[in-house]
């Protein structure tokens, strides 16, 4: 097995769940920081999320995500 074939058959399938987890965690952190920033009055993307949650318009909140 060459180095390149080992990468595609062994290393990448093993690492893929961890890579996807890190992407998910980064997205959660970004959305939570934007929401907290709008809560303290800084506006931005979090304002749309915060307004949607306040009006219980979950379609608006989901559209941002």
N, CA, C and O atoms as a Maestro MAE file, in Angstrom:
{
 s_m_m2io_version
 :::
 2.0.0
}

f_m_ct {
 s_m_title
 :::
 protein
 m_atom[260] {
  # First column is atom index #
  i_m_mmod_type
  r_m_x_coord
  r_m_y_coord
  r_m_z_coord
  i_m_residue_number
  s_m_chain_name
  s_m_pdb_residue_name
  s_m_pdb_atom_name
  i_m_atomic_number
  :::
  1 25 0.847 -1.168 0.000 1 A "UNK " " N  " 7
  2 3 0.000 0.000 0.000 1 A "UNK " " CA " 6
  3 2 0.897 1.237 0.000 1 A "UNK " " C  " 6
  4 15 1.777 1.384 0.848 1 A "UNK " " O  " 8
  5 25 0.661 2.104 -0.950 2 A "UNK " " N  " 7
  6 3 1.451 3.329 -1.020 2 A "UNK " " CA " 6
  7 2 0.905 4.348 -0.038 2 A "UNK " " C  " 6
  8 15 -0.164 4.162 0.544 2 A "UNK " " O  " 8
  9 25 1.648 5.418 0.136 3 A "UNK " " N  " 7
  10 3 1.228 6.458 1.075 3 A "UNK " " CA " 6
  11 2 -0.085 7.107 0.686 3 A "UNK " " C  " 6
  12 15 -0.929 7.398 1.533 3 A "UNK " " O  " 8
  13 25 -0.244 7.329 -0.620 4 A "UNK " " N  " 7
  14 3 -1.465 7.990 -1.091 4 A "UNK " " CA " 6
  15 2 -2.682 7.082 -0.959 4 A "UNK " " C  " 6
  16 15 -3.758 7.546 -0.582 4 A "UNK " " O  " 8
  17 25 -2.531 5.820 -1.258 5 A "UNK " " N  " 7
  18 3 -3.679 4.911 -1.139 5 A "UNK " " CA " 6
  19 2 -4.021 4.673 0.332 5 A "UNK " " C  " 6
  20 15 -5.190 4.488 0.673 5 A "UNK " " O  " 8
  21 25 -3.022 4.674 1.195 6 A "UNK " " N  " 7
  22 3 -3.282 4.548 2.629 6 A "UNK " " CA " 6
  23 2 -4.036 5.744 3.177 6 A "UNK " " C  " 6
  24 15 -4.860 5.617 4.083 6 A "UNK " " O  " 8
  25 25 -3.742 6.908 2.616 7 A "UNK " " N  " 7
  26 3 -4.446 8.112 3.029 7 A "UNK " " CA " 6
  27 2 -5.930 8.001 2.731 7 A "UNK " " C  " 6
  28 15 -6.765 8.300 3.585 7 A "UNK " " O  " 8
  29 25 -6.262 7.571 1.514 8 A "UNK " " N  " 7
  30 3 -7.666 7.513 1.097 8 A "UNK " " CA " 6
  31 2 -8.421 6.323 1.686 8 A "UNK " " C  " 6
  32 15 -9.638 6.398 1.855 8 A "UNK " " O  " 8
  33 25 -7.735 5.240 1.997 9 A "UNK " " N  " 7
  34 3 -8.445 4.054 2.483 9 A "UNK " " CA " 6
  35 2 -8.447 3.912 3.995 9 A "UNK " " C  " 6
  36 15 -9.340 3.270 4.548 9 A "UNK " " O  " 8
  37 25 -7.461 4.501 4.682 10 A "UNK " " N  " 7
  38 3 -7.369 4.313 6.132 10 A "UNK " " CA " 6
  39 2 -7.479 5.646 6.879 10 A "UNK " " C  " 6
  40 15 -8.368 5.814 7.713 10 A "UNK " " O  " 8
  41 25 -6.599 6.575 6.592 11 A "UNK " " N  " 7
  42 3 -6.500 7.797 7.383 11 A "UNK " " CA " 6
  43 2 -7.718 8.704 7.233 11 A "UNK " " C  " 6
  44 15 -8.266 9.168 8.233 11 A "UNK " " O  " 8
  45 25 -8.141 8.958 6.017 12 A "UNK " " N  " 7
  46 3 -9.259 9.867 5.808 12 A "UNK " " CA " 6
  47 2 -10.568 9.343 6.390 12 A "UNK " " C  " 6
  48 15 -11.266 10.108 7.056 12 A "UNK " " O  " 8
  49 25 -10.940 8.081 6.177 13 A "UNK " " N  " 7
  50 3 -12.181 7.602 6.812 13 A "UNK " " CA " 6
  51 2 -12.127 7.633 8.341 13 A "UNK " " C  " 6
  52 15 -13.154 7.832 8.991 13 A "UNK " " O  " 8
  53 25 -10.947 7.440 8.915 14 A "UNK " " N  " 7
  54 3 -10.823 7.522 10.371 14 A "UNK " " CA " 6
  55 2 -10.937 8.954 10.873 14 A "UNK " " C  " 6
  56 15 -11.523 9.189 11.930 14 A "UNK " " O  " 8
  57 25 -10.397 9.898 10.149 15 A "UNK " " N  " 7
  58 3 -10.366 11.290 10.592 15 A "UNK " " CA " 6
  59 2 -11.641 12.054 10.262 15 A "UNK " " C  " 6
  60 15 -11.898 13.095 10.867 15 A "UNK " " O  " 8
  61 25 -12.437 11.576 9.332 16 A "UNK " " N  " 7
  62 3 -13.606 12.318 8.871 16 A "UNK " " CA " 6
  63 2 -14.599 12.655 9.986 16 A "UNK " " C  " 6
  64 15 -15.066 13.794 10.020 16 A "UNK " " O  " 8
  65 25 -14.952 11.751 10.893 17 A "UNK " " N  " 7
  66 3 -15.872 12.150 11.969 17 A "UNK " " CA " 6
  67 2 -15.338 13.279 12.843 17 A "UNK " " C  " 6
  68 15 -16.106 14.137 13.277 17 A "UNK " " O  " 8
  69 25 -14.047 13.289 13.105 18 A "UNK " " N  " 7
  70 3 -13.465 14.348 13.921 18 A "UNK " " CA " 6
  71 2 -13.438 15.683 13.186 18 A "UNK " " C  " 6
  72 15 -13.654 16.732 13.794 18 A "UNK " " O  " 8
  73 25 -13.177 15.649 11.894 19 A "UNK " " N  " 7
  74 3 -13.171 16.876 11.102 19 A "UNK " " CA " 6
  75 2 -14.576 17.469 11.059 19 A "UNK " " C  " 6
  76 15 -14.747 18.674 11.241 19 A "UNK " " O  " 8
  77 25 -15.579 16.628 10.818 20 A "UNK " " N  " 7
  78 3 -16.959 17.109 10.771 20 A "UNK " " CA " 6
  79 2 -17.413 17.624 12.130 20 A "UNK " " C  " 6
  80 15 -18.166 18.596 12.198 20 A "UNK " " O  " 8
  81 25 -16.973 16.995 13.207 21 A "UNK " " N  " 7
  82 3 -17.301 17.466 14.543 21 A "UNK " " CA " 6
  83 2 -16.730 18.852 14.781 21 A "UNK " " C  " 6
  84 15 -17.413 19.716 15.332 21 A "UNK " " O  " 8
  85 25 -15.499 19.074 14.378 22 A "UNK " " N  " 7
  86 3 -14.876 20.388 14.569 22 A "UNK " " CA " 6
  87 2 -15.581 21.468 13.749 22 A "UNK " " C  " 6
  88 15 -15.725 22.600 14.210 22 A "UNK " " O  " 8
  89 25 -16.019 21.128 12.544 23 A "UNK " " N  " 7
  90 3 -16.764 22.096 11.724 23 A "UNK " " CA " 6
  91 2 -18.086 22.439 12.399 23 A "UNK " " C  " 6
  92 15 -18.492 23.600 12.432 23 A "UNK " " O  " 8
  93 25 -18.755 21.422 12.937 24 A "UNK " " N  " 7
  94 3 -20.025 21.644 13.626 24 A "UNK " " CA " 6
  95 2 -19.832 22.517 14.870 24 A "UNK " " C  " 6
  96 15 -20.620 23.431 15.114 24 A "UNK " " O  " 8
  97 25 -18.800 22.242 15.643 25 A "UNK " " N  " 7
  98 3 -18.535 23.033 16.835 25 A "UNK " " CA " 6
  99 2 -18.192 24.484 16.491 25 A "UNK " " C  " 6
  100 15 -18.586 25.405 17.207 25 A "UNK " " O  " 8
  101 25 -17.465 24.684 15.405 26 A "UNK " " N  " 7
  102 3 -17.125 26.044 14.979 26 A "UNK " " CA " 6
  103 2 -18.383 26.803 14.568 26 A "UNK " " C  " 6
  104 15 -18.515 27.990 14.866 26 A "UNK " " O  " 8
  105 25 -19.309 26.128 13.886 27 A "UNK " " N  " 7
  106 3 -20.559 26.775 13.486 27 A "UNK " " CA " 6
  107 2 -21.403 27.131 14.703 27 A "UNK " " C  " 6
  108 15 -21.996 28.209 14.751 27 A "UNK " " O  " 8
  109 25 -21.462 26.246 15.678 28 A "UNK " " N  " 7
  110 3 -22.217 26.521 16.901 28 A "UNK " " CA " 6
  111 2 -21.612 27.704 17.643 28 A "UNK " " C  " 6
  112 15 -22.340 28.563 18.138 28 A "UNK " " O  " 8
  113 25 -20.303 27.754 17.722 29 A "UNK " " N  " 7
  114 3 -19.635 28.855 18.413 29 A "UNK " " CA " 6
  115 2 -19.880 30.175 17.690 29 A "UNK " " C  " 6
  116 15 -20.075 31.202 18.341 29 A "UNK " " O  " 8
  117 25 -19.873 30.170 16.372 30 A "UNK " " N  " 7
  118 3 -20.100 31.387 15.608 30 A "UNK " " CA " 6
  119 2 -21.513 31.918 15.827 30 A "UNK " " C  " 6
  120 15 -21.703 33.115 16.042 30 A "UNK " " O  " 8
  121 25 -22.504 31.026 15.773 31 A "UNK " " N  " 7
  122 3 -23.892 31.449 15.948 31 A "UNK " " CA " 6
  123 2 -24.120 31.936 17.372 31 A "UNK " " C  " 6
  124 15 -24.807 32.939 17.573 31 A "UNK " " O  " 8
  125 25 -23.565 31.256 18.357 32 A "UNK " " N  " 7
  126 3 -23.777 31.694 19.740 32 A "UNK " " CA " 6
  127 2 -23.090 33.032 20.005 32 A "UNK " " C  " 6
  128 15 -23.646 33.874 20.711 32 A "UNK " " O  " 8
  129 25 -21.916 33.241 19.465 33 A "UNK " " N  " 7
  130 3 -21.230 34.529 19.651 33 A "UNK " " CA " 6
  131 2 -21.997 35.654 18.974 33 A "UNK " " C  " 6
  132 15 -22.085 36.753 19.522 33 A "UNK " " O  " 8
  133 25 -22.553 35.400 17.797 34 A "UNK " " N  " 7
  134 3 -23.331 36.432 17.101 34 A "UNK " " CA " 6
  135 2 -24.600 36.763 17.882 34 A "UNK " " C  " 6
  136 15 -24.998 37.925 17.958 34 A "UNK " " O  " 8
  137 25 -25.237 35.743 18.464 35 A "UNK " " N  " 7
  138 3 -26.454 35.971 19.230 35 A "UNK " " CA " 6
  139 2 -26.153 36.758 20.503 35 A "UNK " " C  " 6
  140 15 -26.897 37.672 20.857 35 A "UNK " " O  " 8
  141 25 -25.081 36.412 21.182 36 A "UNK " " N  " 7
  142 3 -24.709 37.146 22.399 36 A "UNK " " CA " 6
  143 2 -24.330 38.585 22.051 36 A "UNK " " C  " 6
  144 15 -24.660 39.505 22.798 36 A "UNK " " O  " 8
  145 25 -23.650 38.789 20.941 37 A "UNK " " N  " 7
  146 3 -23.272 40.139 20.525 37 A "UNK " " CA " 6
  147 2 -24.501 40.989 20.253 37 A "UNK " " C  " 6
  148 15 -24.513 42.175 20.581 37 A "UNK " " O  " 8
  149 25 -25.535 40.406 19.660 38 A "UNK " " N  " 7
  150 3 -26.755 41.186 19.410 38 A "UNK " " CA " 6
  151 2 -27.505 41.447 20.704 38 A "UNK " " C  " 6
  152 15 -28.185 42.465 20.831 38 A "UNK " " O  " 8
  153 25 -27.391 40.543 21.663 39 A "UNK " " N  " 7
  154 3 -28.066 40.722 22.954 39 A "UNK " " CA " 6
  155 2 -27.505 41.934 23.708 39 A "UNK " " C  " 6
  156 15 -28.249 42.653 24.376 39 A "UNK " " O  " 8
  157 25 -26.221 42.150 23.600 40 A "UNK " " N  " 7
  158 3 -25.623 43.296 24.289 40 A "UNK " " CA " 6
  159 2 -25.651 44.557 23.441 40 A "UNK " " C  " 6
  160 15 -25.127 45.590 23.858 40 A "UNK " " O  " 8
  161 25 -26.255 44.492 22.252 41 A "UNK " " N  " 7
  162 3 -26.491 45.690 21.463 41 A "UNK " " CA " 6
  163 2 -25.525 45.940 20.326 41 A "UNK " " C  " 6
  164 15 -25.466 47.058 19.814 41 A "UNK " " O  " 8
  165 25 -24.772 44.945 19.915 42 A "UNK " " N  " 7
  166 3 -23.815 45.171 18.835 42 A "UNK " " CA " 6
  167 2 -24.377 44.875 17.450 42 A "UNK " " C  " 6
  168 15 -23.714 45.161 16.452 42 A "UNK " " O  " 8
  169 25 -25.582 44.311 17.359 43 A "UNK " " N  " 7
  170 3 -26.228 44.078 16.063 43 A "UNK " " CA " 6
  171 2 -25.583 42.955 15.288 43 A "UNK " " C  " 6
  172 15 -25.032 42.023 15.873 43 A "UNK " " O  " 8
  173 25 -25.650 43.041 13.979 44 A "UNK " " N  " 7
  174 3 -25.055 42.034 13.113 44 A "UNK " " CA " 6
  175 2 -25.992 40.865 12.838 44 A "UNK " " C  " 6
  176 15 -27.212 40.989 12.948 44 A "UNK " " O  " 8
  177 25 -25.407 39.744 12.484 45 A "UNK " " N  " 7
  178 3 -26.169 38.545 12.134 45 A "UNK " " CA " 6
  179 2 -26.992 38.038 13.311 45 A "UNK " " C  " 6
  180 15 -28.078 37.495 13.113 45 A "UNK " " O  " 8
  181 25 -26.504 38.204 14.507 46 A "UNK " " N  " 7
  182 3 -27.218 37.750 15.685 46 A "UNK " " CA " 6
  183 2 -28.535 38.467 15.903 46 A "UNK " " C  " 6
  184 15 -29.434 37.925 16.546 46 A "UNK " " O  " 8
  185 25 -28.665 39.673 15.380 47 A "UNK " " N  " 7
  186 3 -29.917 40.433 15.512 47 A "UNK " " CA " 6
  187 2 -31.054 39.679 14.832 47 A "UNK " " C  " 6
  188 15 -32.160 39.622 15.370 47 A "UNK " " O  " 8
  189 25 -30.805 39.107 13.674 48 A "UNK " " N  " 7
  190 3 -31.829 38.351 12.948 48 A "UNK " " CA " 6
  191 2 -32.207 37.105 13.741 48 A "UNK " " C  " 6
  192 15 -33.387 36.768 13.838 48 A "UNK " " O  " 8
  193 25 -31.226 36.426 14.304 49 A "UNK " " N  " 7
  194 3 -31.480 35.232 15.098 49 A "UNK " " CA " 6
  195 2 -32.269 35.600 16.347 49 A "UNK " " C  " 6
  196 15 -33.257 34.943 16.676 49 A "UNK " " O  " 8
  197 25 -31.843 36.631 17.033 50 A "UNK " " N  " 7
  198 3 -32.484 37.035 18.284 50 A "UNK " " CA " 6
  199 2 -33.924 37.490 18.035 50 A "UNK " " C  " 6
  200 15 -34.817 37.147 18.811 50 A "UNK " " O  " 8
  201 25 -34.166 38.256 16.965 51 A "UNK " " N  " 7
  202 3 -35.525 38.693 16.639 51 A "UNK " " CA " 6
  203 2 -36.420 37.516 16.272 51 A "UNK " " C  " 6
  204 15 -37.587 37.468 16.659 51 A "UNK " " O  " 8
  205 25 -35.864 36.572 15.525 52 A "UNK " " N  " 7
  206 3 -36.651 35.392 15.154 52 A "UNK " " CA " 6
  207 2 -37.035 34.549 16.356 52 A "UNK " " C  " 6
  208 15 -38.144 34.018 16.418 52 A "UNK " " O  " 8
  209 25 -36.120 34.424 17.314 53 A "UNK " " N  " 7
  210 3 -36.442 33.671 18.521 53 A "UNK " " CA " 6
  211 2 -37.471 34.409 19.362 53 A "UNK " " C  " 6
  212 15 -38.340 33.787 19.973 53 A "UNK " " O  " 8
  213 25 -37.377 35.728 19.395 54 A "UNK " " N  " 7
  214 3 -38.338 36.522 20.164 54 A "UNK " " CA " 6
  215 2 -39.739 36.441 19.597 54 A "UNK " " C  " 6
  216 15 -40.711 36.433 20.352 54 A "UNK " " O  " 8
  217 25 -39.861 36.379 18.274 55 A "UNK " " N  " 7
  218 3 -41.176 36.277 17.628 55 A "UNK " " CA " 6
  219 2 -41.616 34.839 17.405 55 A "UNK " " C  " 6
  220 15 -42.692 34.582 16.865 55 A "UNK " " O  " 8
  221 25 -40.776 33.914 17.825 56 A "UNK " " N  " 7
  222 3 -41.004 32.480 17.614 56 A "UNK " " CA " 6
  223 2 -41.176 32.161 16.127 56 A "UNK " " C  " 6
  224 15 -41.966 31.300 15.741 56 A "UNK " " O  " 8
  225 25 -40.417 32.879 15.314 57 A "UNK " " N  " 7
  226 3 -40.384 32.631 13.875 57 A "UNK " " CA " 6
  227 2 -39.167 31.763 13.588 57 A "UNK " " C  " 6
  228 15 -38.103 32.258 13.219 57 A "UNK " " O  " 8
  229 25 -39.346 30.452 13.767 58 A "UNK " " N  " 7
  230 3 -38.228 29.541 13.657 58 A "UNK " " CA " 6
  231 2 -37.735 29.389 12.221 58 A "UNK " " C  " 6
  232 15 -36.601 28.965 11.998 58 A "UNK " " O  " 8
  233 25 -38.568 29.726 11.255 59 A "UNK " " N  " 7
  234 3 -38.124 29.742 9.869 59 A "UNK " " CA " 6
  235 2 -37.055 30.797 9.633 59 A "UNK " " C  " 6
  236 15 -36.102 30.573 8.887 59 A "UNK " " O  " 8
  237 25 -37.219 31.942 10.271 60 A "UNK " " N  " 7
  238 3 -36.228 33.018 10.149 60 A "UNK " " CA " 6
  239 2 -34.914 32.604 10.811 60 A "UNK " " C  " 6
  240 15 -33.836 32.852 10.271 60 A "UNK " " O  " 8
  241 25 -35.008 31.981 11.968 61 A "UNK " " N  " 7
  242 3 -33.805 31.544 12.665 61 A "UNK " " CA " 6
  243 2 -33.087 30.469 11.845 61 A "UNK " " C  " 6
  244 15 -31.862 30.493 11.725 61 A "UNK " " O  " 8
  245 25 -33.836 29.543 11.292 62 A "UNK " " N  " 7
  246 3 -33.244 28.466 10.510 62 A "UNK " " CA " 6
  247 2 -32.660 28.982 9.202 62 A "UNK " " C  " 6
  248 15 -31.670 28.433 8.719 62 A "UNK " " O  " 8
  249 25 -33.240 30.009 8.623 63 A "UNK " " N  " 7
  250 3 -32.719 30.561 7.369 63 A "UNK " " CA " 6
  251 2 -31.330 31.144 7.564 63 A "UNK " " C  " 6
  252 15 -30.499 31.088 6.658 63 A "UNK " " O  " 8
  253 25 -31.074 31.697 8.725 64 A "UNK " " N  " 7
  254 3 -29.750 32.258 8.999 64 A "UNK " " CA " 6
  255 2 -28.728 31.154 9.140 64 A "UNK " " C  " 6
  256 15 -27.590 31.283 8.689 64 A "UNK " " O  " 8
  257 25 -29.145 30.063 9.771 65 A "UNK " " N  " 7
  258 3 -28.211 28.975 9.998 65 A "UNK " " CA " 6
  259 2 -27.962 28.264 8.709 65 A "UNK " " C  " 6
  260 15 -27.196 27.301 8.673 65 A "UNK " " O  " 8
  :::
 }
 m_bond[259] {
  # First column is bond index #
  i_m_from
  i_m_to
  i_m_order
  :::
  1 1 2 1
  2 2 3 1
  3 3 4 2
  4 3 5 1
  5 5 6 1
  6 6 7 1
  7 7 8 2
  8 7 9 1
  9 9 10 1
  10 10 11 1
  11 11 12 2
  12 11 13 1
  13 13 14 1
  14 14 15 1
  15 15 16 2
  16 15 17 1
  17 17 18 1
  18 18 19 1
  19 19 20 2
  20 19 21 1
  21 21 22 1
  22 22 23 1
  23 23 24 2
  24 23 25 1
  25 25 26 1
  26 26 27 1
  27 27 28 2
  28 27 29 1
  29 29 30 1
  30 30 31 1
  31 31 32 2
  32 31 33 1
  33 33 34 1
  34 34 35 1
  35 35 36 2
  36 35 37 1
  37 37 38 1
  38 38 39 1
  39 39 40 2
  40 39 41 1
  41 41 42 1
  42 42 43 1
  43 43 44 2
  44 43 45 1
  45 45 46 1
  46 46 47 1
  47 47 48 2
  48 47 49 1
  49 49 50 1
  50 50 51 1
  51 51 52 2
  52 51 53 1
  53 53 54 1
  54 54 55 1
  55 55 56 2
  56 55 57 1
  57 57 58 1
  58 58 59 1
  59 59 60 2
  60 59 61 1
  61 61 62 1
  62 62 63 1
  63 63 64 2
  64 63 65 1
  65 65 66 1
  66 66 67 1
  67 67 68 2
  68 67 69 1
  69 69 70 1
  70 70 71 1
  71 71 72 2
  72 71 73 1
  73 73 74 1
  74 74 75 1
  75 75 76 2
  76 75 77 1
  77 77 78 1
  78 78 79 1
  79 79 80 2
  80 79 81 1
  81 81 82 1
  82 82 83 1
  83 83 84 2
  84 83 85 1
  85 85 86 1
  86 86 87 1
  87 87 88 2
  88 87 89 1
  89 89 90 1
  90 90 91 1
  91 91 92 2
  92 91 93 1
  93 93 94 1
  94 94 95 1
  95 95 96 2
  96 95 97 1
  97 97 98 1
  98 98 99 1
  99 99 100 2
  100 99 101 1
  101 101 102 1
  102 102 103 1
  103 103 104 2
  104 103 105 1
  105 105 106 1
  106 106 107 1
  107 107 108 2
  108 107 109 1
  109 109 110 1
  110 110 111 1
  111 111 112 2
  112 111 113 1
  113 113 114 1
  114 114 115 1
  115 115 116 2
  116 115 117 1
  117 117 118 1
  118 118 119 1
  119 119 120 2
  120 119 121 1
  121 121 122 1
  122 122 123 1
  123 123 124 2
  124 123 125 1
  125 125 126 1
  126 126 127 1
  127 127 128 2
  128 127 129 1
  129 129 130 1
  130 130 131 1
  131 131 132 2
  132 131 133 1
  133 133 134 1
  134 134 135 1
  135 135 136 2
  136 135 137 1
  137 137 138 1
  138 138 139 1
  139 139 140 2
  140 139 141 1
  141 141 142 1
  142 142 143 1
  143 143 144 2
  144 143 145 1
  145 145 146 1
  146 146 147 1
  147 147 148 2
  148 147 149 1
  149 149 150 1
  150 150 151 1
  151 151 152 2
  152 151 153 1
  153 153 154 1
  154 154 155 1
  155 155 156 2
  156 155 157 1
  157 157 158 1
  158 158 159 1
  159 159 160 2
  160 159 161 1
  161 161 162 1
  162 162 163 1
  163 163 164 2
  164 163 165 1
  165 165 166 1
  166 166 167 1
  167 167 168 2
  168 167 169 1
  169 169 170 1
  170 170 171 1
  171 171 172 2
  172 171 173 1
  173 173 174 1
  174 174 175 1
  175 175 176 2
  176 175 177 1
  177 177 178 1
  178 178 179 1
  179 179 180 2
  180 179 181 1
  181 181 182 1
  182 182 183 1
  183 183 184 2
  184 183 185 1
  185 185 186 1
  186 186 187 1
  187 187 188 2
  188 187 189 1
  189 189 190 1
  190 190 191 1
  191 191 192 2
  192 191 193 1
  193 193 194 1
  194 194 195 1
  195 195 196 2
  196 195 197 1
  197 197 198 1
  198 198 199 1
  199 199 200 2
  200 199 201 1
  201 201 202 1
  202 202 203 1
  203 203 204 2
  204 203 205 1
  205 205 206 1
  206 206 207 1
  207 207 208 2
  208 207 209 1
  209 209 210 1
  210 210 211 1
  211 211 212 2
  212 211 213 1
  213 213 214 1
  214 214 215 1
  215 215 216 2
  216 215 217 1
  217 217 218 1
  218 218 219 1
  219 219 220 2
  220 219 221 1
  221 221 222 1
  222 222 223 1
  223 223 224 2
  224 223 225 1
  225 225 226 1
  226 226 227 1
  227 227 228 2
  228 227 229 1
  229 229 230 1
  230 230 231 1
  231 231 232 2
  232 231 233 1
  233 233 234 1
  234 234 235 1
  235 235 236 2
  236 235 237 1
  237 237 238 1
  238 238 239 1
  239 239 240 2
  240 239 241 1
  241 241 242 1
  242 242 243 1
  243 243 244 2
  244 243 245 1
  245 245 246 1
  246 246 247 1
  247 247 248 2
  248 247 249 1
  249 249 250 1
  250 250 251 1
  251 251 252 2
  252 251 253 1
  253 253 254 1
  254 254 255 1
  255 255 256 2
  256 255 257 1
  257 257 258 1
  258 258 259 1
  259 259 260 2
  :::
 }
}
